[in-house]
Amino acid sequence: MARRRPPPAERVRARLREAAGDAVAAEMPRGYQRLGRVLLLRLPQSLEPYGGLLADAWRAELGVETVLAHRGPIAGEFRHPQVTCLAGESAETEVVEHGSRWRLNAAEVMFAAGNRTERRRFAELVGPGEQVADLFAGIGYFTVPAARAVATASFVAVEKNPVAYRYLEENLRLNGVGERVRAVLGDNRSVPLPLRSFDRVLLGYLPSSVPWLPRSLELLPAQGGVLHVHLVADAHDALGEAIAAVRAGLREAGAEPSVPLAARAVKPYGPGRTHVVVDATVRPVSAR
């Protein structure tokens, strides 16, 4: 029987072991994120002197062109990646997922592969003929697959970061949905949006989009609609904590859910934390 080939991370670890010994190789994390031609790594400080060696090894094993290493958490309101380039000349890349395509610069905007299932779920929730507002559209993470899945739905995608907005426009064209998605550059709290016009509002901002509940309620029609509220909660009781936070936010905004709130875990979000989305079917304040 042929011997099974080790996974890529173990093959890279073997190269590091040959160059620096067992102790150093043992410190190499197994995880990595591949975004098309670009690879993102999380390296402990002790491995920084071996960054070039590791980059060459990963490029040889996976065939990627550029290797980036995280040097800090996602930063600021624009969710800017903090990375350093270990090898390669360009962080421009394209990600393909369930038939959707996103172009981006991995050194300038983030792409969370761990949101894959939630992107697909959201697309399946959008109904025929719906009007959907994505208040944190980014490069089209959620809007692109949803617009591809529901040909009769229409979308407004708002993005404040000019770099992400440029890729949003490009990705709408790339996926052939530009005629049904109106991209808006600006702050979702102040850009003019048609009030009482949207059946569904996506609030995909972390660590918490709860502060945007009042704004999203203004967009729902008199008969009500659905909000998808993303936030980060303690992993010990992530779903319960998230539901409580959204319920309190709705109450503070003068609204109550018309059906019980539903929450699901999206992905781990750092030690002891979980990214959660809460689905809230509600009526706006003036309709109560």
C-alpha positions as CSV (number, residue, x, y, z in Angstrom):
1,M,0.0,0.0,0.0
2,A,1.3,3.4,-1.0
3,R,2.3,5.7,2.0
4,R,-0.1,8.6,2.4
5,R,1.5,11.9,1.7
6,P,1.5,14.3,4.7
7,P,-0.7,17.4,4.6
8,P,1.0,20.7,3.3
9,A,1.5,22.1,6.8
10,E,3.4,19.0,7.9
11,R,5.5,19.1,4.7
12,V,6.4,22.7,5.5
13,R,7.2,21.8,9.1
14,A,9.6,19.1,7.8
15,R,11.5,21.7,5.8
16,L,11.7,24.0,8.8
17,R,12.9,21.0,11.0
18,E,15.7,20.3,8.6
19,A,16.8,24.0,8.7
20,A,16.2,24.9,12.4
21,G,15.6,21.7,14.4
22,D,12.8,20.1,16.2
23,A,12.2,22.8,18.8
24,V,11.7,25.5,16.3
25,A,9.6,23.3,14.0
26,A,7.3,22.5,16.9
27,E,6.3,26.1,17.2
28,M,4.9,26.3,13.7
29,P,1.1,26.6,13.7
30,R,-0.8,24.2,11.4
31,G,-3.5,26.7,10.2
32,Y,-3.3,28.9,7.2
33,Q,-5.8,30.7,4.9
34,R,-5.5,30.4,1.2
35,L,-7.1,33.2,-0.9
36,G,-6.4,32.2,-4.5
37,R,-2.8,33.0,-5.3
38,V,-2.2,34.5,-1.8
39,L,-1.5,32.7,1.5
40,L,-2.1,34.2,4.9
41,L,-0.2,32.8,7.9
42,R,-0.2,33.4,11.7
43,L,3.3,33.1,12.9
44,P,4.5,33.4,16.5
45,Q,7.2,36.0,17.1
46,S,9.8,33.3,17.6
47,L,9.4,32.2,14.0
48,E,9.9,35.7,12.4
49,P,13.5,35.0,11.7
50,Y,12.4,32.0,9.6
51,G,9.8,34.0,7.6
52,G,11.6,33.8,4.3
53,L,12.3,30.1,4.6
54,L,8.7,29.4,5.5
55,A,7.4,31.5,2.7
56,D,9.5,29.7,0.1
57,A,8.4,26.4,1.6
58,W,4.7,27.3,1.3
59,R,5.1,28.6,-2.2
60,A,6.7,25.3,-3.2
61,E,4.1,23.1,-1.5
62,L,1.0,25.0,-2.6
63,G,2.0,26.9,-5.7
64,V,0.9,30.3,-4.3
65,E,2.7,33.4,-5.4
66,T,2.4,35.7,-2.4
67,V,2.7,34.9,1.3
68,L,1.5,37.3,3.9
69,A,1.8,37.0,7.7
70,H,-0.6,38.6,10.2
71,R,1.2,41.1,12.5
72,G,-1.9,42.1,14.4
73,P,-5.7,41.9,14.6
74,I,-8.0,43.4,12.0
75,A,-7.9,47.1,12.7
76,G,-10.3,50.0,12.8
77,E,-13.7,50.8,11.4
78,F,-12.6,49.8,7.9
79,R,-11.5,46.3,9.2
80,H,-8.0,46.7,7.7
81,P,-5.8,43.7,7.8
82,Q,-2.4,44.2,9.6
83,V,0.0,42.0,7.5
84,T,3.6,41.9,6.4
85,C,4.7,40.4,3.1
86,L,7.1,37.5,3.4
87,A,7.3,36.7,-0.3
88,G,5.7,37.9,-3.6
89,E,5.1,41.2,-5.2
90,S,1.3,41.6,-5.3
91,A,-1.5,40.7,-2.9
92,E,-4.1,41.0,-5.6
93,T,-6.1,37.8,-5.9
94,E,-9.4,36.2,-6.7
95,V,-11.4,33.9,-4.5
96,V,-14.0,31.5,-5.9
97,E,-16.7,30.0,-3.6
98,H,-19.8,28.1,-4.6
99,G,-19.6,29.8,-8.1
100,S,-19.2,33.3,-6.7
101,R,-16.1,35.3,-7.5
102,W,-14.5,38.0,-5.5
103,R,-11.4,40.0,-6.5
104,L,-9.5,41.8,-3.7
105,N,-6.2,42.9,-2.4
106,A,-5.5,40.6,0.7
107,A,-3.2,43.2,2.2
108,E,-5.9,45.9,2.1
109,V,-9.2,44.2,2.7
110,M,-10.2,41.1,4.7
111,F,-11.9,38.0,3.5
112,A,-13.2,35.6,6.2
113,A,-13.2,32.1,4.7
114,G,-14.9,31.0,8.0
115,N,-18.1,32.8,6.9
116,R,-18.6,30.5,3.9
117,T,-21.6,28.6,5.4
118,E,-23.2,31.8,6.5
119,R,-22.8,33.4,3.1
120,R,-24.6,30.4,1.5
121,R,-27.3,30.4,4.2
122,F,-28.0,34.1,3.7
123,A,-28.4,33.6,0.0
124,E,-30.9,30.8,0.6
125,L,-33.0,33.0,2.9
126,V,-33.5,35.8,0.4
127,G,-36.9,35.4,-1.2
128,P,-38.1,36.1,-4.8
129,G,-38.8,39.8,-5.3
130,E,-37.3,40.9,-2.0
131,Q,-35.7,44.3,-1.5
132,V,-32.5,43.8,0.5
133,A,-30.2,46.3,2.2
134,D,-26.6,45.3,3.1
135,L,-25.3,48.0,5.3
136,F,-21.8,46.7,5.6
137,A,-21.3,45.3,2.1
138,G,-17.5,45.2,2.0
139,I,-16.4,43.7,-1.3
140,G,-19.8,42.0,-1.7
141,Y,-19.2,39.1,0.7
142,F,-22.9,38.4,1.2
143,T,-24.6,40.4,-1.5
144,V,-22.8,38.8,-4.4
145,P,-23.9,35.1,-3.7
146,A,-27.4,36.3,-2.7
147,A,-27.9,38.3,-5.9
148,R,-26.6,35.4,-8.0
149,A,-29.0,33.0,-6.2
150,V,-32.2,35.1,-6.5
151,A,-32.6,36.7,-9.9
152,T,-35.7,38.6,-9.0
153,A,-34.4,40.2,-5.8
154,S,-32.8,43.6,-5.7
155,F,-30.2,44.9,-3.4
156,V,-28.6,48.1,-2.1
157,A,-25.1,47.5,-0.9
158,V,-23.5,50.3,1.3
159,E,-19.8,50.5,1.9
160,K,-17.8,53.2,3.6
161,N,-14.3,52.1,2.8
162,P,-13.3,53.4,-0.6
163,V,-10.9,50.5,-1.2
164,A,-13.5,47.9,-0.5
165,Y,-16.1,49.9,-2.5
166,R,-13.9,49.8,-5.6
167,Y,-13.7,46.0,-5.3
168,L,-17.4,45.8,-4.6
169,E,-18.2,47.5,-7.9
170,E,-15.7,45.3,-9.7
171,N,-17.2,42.1,-8.1
172,L,-20.7,43.1,-9.0
173,R,-19.7,43.4,-12.7
174,L,-17.6,40.2,-12.4
175,N,-20.6,38.2,-11.2
176,G,-23.1,39.7,-13.6
177,V,-25.3,41.2,-10.9
178,G,-24.6,44.9,-11.3
179,E,-28.0,45.7,-12.7
180,R,-29.8,44.4,-9.6
181,V,-27.4,45.7,-7.0
182,R,-27.0,49.4,-6.3
183,A,-23.7,50.1,-4.7
184,V,-23.5,53.1,-2.4
185,L,-20.3,54.7,-1.2
186,G,-20.6,56.3,2.2
187,D,-21.5,55.9,5.9
188,N,-24.7,53.9,6.2
189,R,-25.9,56.1,9.0
190,S,-26.1,59.1,6.8
191,V,-26.3,58.1,3.1
192,P,-29.8,58.6,1.7
193,L,-31.6,55.3,1.6
194,P,-35.4,54.8,0.9
195,L,-37.1,54.4,4.2
196,R,-39.7,51.7,4.8
197,S,-38.6,50.0,1.6
198,F,-36.6,46.9,2.5
199,D,-37.8,43.4,3.3
200,R,-34.5,42.3,4.7
201,V,-31.5,44.2,6.2
202,L,-28.1,42.6,6.7
203,L,-25.9,44.0,9.5
204,G,-22.6,42.3,9.1
205,Y,-20.3,44.3,11.3
206,L,-18.0,43.0,14.0
207,P,-17.5,43.0,17.0
208,S,-21.2,44.2,17.1
209,S,-23.7,45.6,14.7
210,V,-26.3,46.1,17.5
211,P,-25.7,49.9,17.6
212,W,-27.1,50.0,14.0
213,L,-30.5,48.5,15.0
214,P,-32.3,51.9,15.0
215,R,-31.0,52.7,11.5
216,S,-32.1,49.3,10.2
217,L,-35.6,49.6,11.7
218,E,-36.1,52.8,9.7
219,L,-35.6,50.8,6.5
220,L,-38.3,48.2,7.2
221,P,-41.8,48.6,5.8
222,A,-44.9,48.9,8.0
223,Q,-45.6,45.2,7.9
224,G,-42.1,44.5,9.2
225,G,-39.2,42.6,7.9
226,V,-36.1,40.6,8.9
227,L,-32.8,41.8,10.3
228,H,-29.6,39.7,10.4
229,V,-27.5,41.0,13.2
230,H,-23.9,39.9,13.5
231,L,-21.9,40.2,16.7
232,V,-19.2,38.5,18.9
233,A,-20.2,36.8,22.2
234,D,-18.5,34.8,24.9
235,A,-18.2,31.2,23.7
236,H,-19.5,29.8,27.0
237,D,-23.1,30.9,26.1
238,A,-22.6,32.6,22.7
239,L,-26.1,32.1,21.4
240,G,-27.9,33.1,24.6
241,E,-25.7,36.2,25.1
242,A,-26.2,37.3,21.4
243,I,-30.0,36.9,21.6
244,A,-30.1,38.9,24.9
245,A,-28.0,41.7,23.3
246,V,-30.2,41.9,20.2
247,R,-33.4,41.8,22.3
248,A,-32.1,44.6,24.5
249,G,-31.1,46.6,21.4
250,L,-34.5,46.3,19.8
251,R,-36.2,47.2,23.1
252,E,-34.1,50.3,23.4
253,A,-35.0,51.3,19.9
254,G,-38.7,50.8,20.7
255,A,-39.3,47.6,18.9
256,E,-39.9,43.9,19.7
257,P,-39.5,40.8,17.6
258,S,-42.7,39.4,16.2
259,V,-41.4,35.8,16.4
260,P,-38.7,34.4,18.7
261,L,-35.2,35.5,17.9
262,A,-33.0,32.7,16.4
263,A,-29.2,32.6,16.6
264,R,-26.5,30.5,15.1
265,A,-22.7,30.3,15.5
266,V,-20.8,31.4,12.4
267,K,-17.2,30.7,13.5
268,P,-14.7,31.0,16.4
269,Y,-13.5,34.6,16.9
270,G,-10.3,34.5,18.9
271,P,-9.8,32.7,22.2
272,G,-13.1,32.2,24.1
273,R,-15.2,34.2,21.6
274,T,-17.7,33.2,18.9
275,H,-19.0,35.1,15.9
276,V,-22.8,34.8,16.0
277,V,-25.7,36.0,13.8
278,V,-29.1,36.6,15.1
279,D,-32.1,36.5,12.8
280,A,-34.8,39.0,14.0
281,T,-38.2,39.3,12.4
282,V,-39.5,42.7,13.7
283,R,-41.8,45.6,13.0
284,P,-40.5,49.2,12.9
285,V,-41.4,51.5,15.8
286,S,-44.0,53.5,13.9
287,A,-45.9,50.4,12.9
288,R,-46.5,49.2,16.4
